[in-house]
Amino acid sequence: MKHLVITVIGKDRPGLVETLSDTIYQNHGNWLASSLSKLAGQFAGILQIEVAEQYLPVLSQTLSKIDELQIHIVEDDSKAVPVTTLHSLTVTGNDRLGIVKEVTAKLNQLGINIDKLKTNTQSAPNWGYPLFTANFQLELPSELELEVVQEELEKLADDLNIDIDIDEN
């Protein structure tokens, strides 16, 4: 079996996910995992599927014919990755330029891999300014203590709230 990582983007409309899933199913693909979102009127996502090698050319060709979506397919030849403990990081603060840049730079400096990132900005009418929230799933190097990560991130700015937890996998 071949494992594929597929990225998709296009103008959002009802039925896009069904079109995508039907195309994969009709061409003998098995949908393994995905993260799909609507942002600013656009539909964007990444999926992991598996397909028998003999069906790969037809599946790739059929996916490329979905006019509404720009699709990029990458064969995933990596071997199984050992299960690691993931840590949740939530960063909350007044919305301003550079929060994601500052946090990701610090995480990179500490050798931390970002497994997932989801961000959101919402109005905070009682406070008069927008509130920014970033939810990370992190893979820490085995020698790195959570307390060190917490301390280093808290040095970034006084207006950011940093919360780190161990996810239960």
TAGIDA-V619717 format. One record per run of one state. SS is the DSSP state (H for helix, E for strand, C for the rest). FROM is the first residue (numbers start at 1). TO is the last residue. If there is no record, write none. Layout:
ss=SS from=FROM to=TO
ss=SS from=FROM to=TO
//
This chain:
ss=C from=1 to=1
ss=E from=2 to=11
ss=C from=12 to=15
ss=H from=16 to=26
ss=C from=27 to=28
ss=E from=29 to=39
ss=C from=40 to=41
ss=E from=42 to=51
ss=C from=52 to=52
ss=H from=53 to=64
ss=C from=65 to=69
ss=E from=70 to=75
ss=C from=76 to=85
ss=E from=86 to=94
ss=C from=95 to=98
ss=H from=99 to=109
ss=C from=110 to=112
ss=E from=113 to=124
ss=C from=125 to=128
ss=E from=129 to=139
ss=C from=140 to=145
ss=H from=146 to=154
ss=C from=155 to=159
ss=E from=160 to=166
ss=C from=167 to=169
//
